[in-house]
Amino acid sequence: MNGEWIGYVAATLTTLSFVPQAIKTIKTRDTRGISLGMYAVFTVGVGFWLGYGIVLQSWPMIVSNILTFGLAATILAMKLRYG
């Protein structure tokens, strides 16, 4: 067993941390407490982490960043739409 399991655990936990916010935002459409700048920069950053994971061929990074990007982009889109 190598240390890759650490990556899978970290990826799972950090990705799951976005699920409650995404669910709440989708249900309520309330984005007043969400920073547009933070989510814009964060979403772009996750996109770069995804690219980096692809370059490294690191499946924990690839899978988690695809999911995190989707969740963050959803929240960002809702912030742009509902303010």
PyMOL commands that set and color helices and strands:
alter all, ss='L'
color gray80, all
select helices_A, chain A and resi 4-16+19-28+36-56+59-82
alter helices_A, ss='H'
color red, helices_A
deselect
rebuild
show_as cartoon
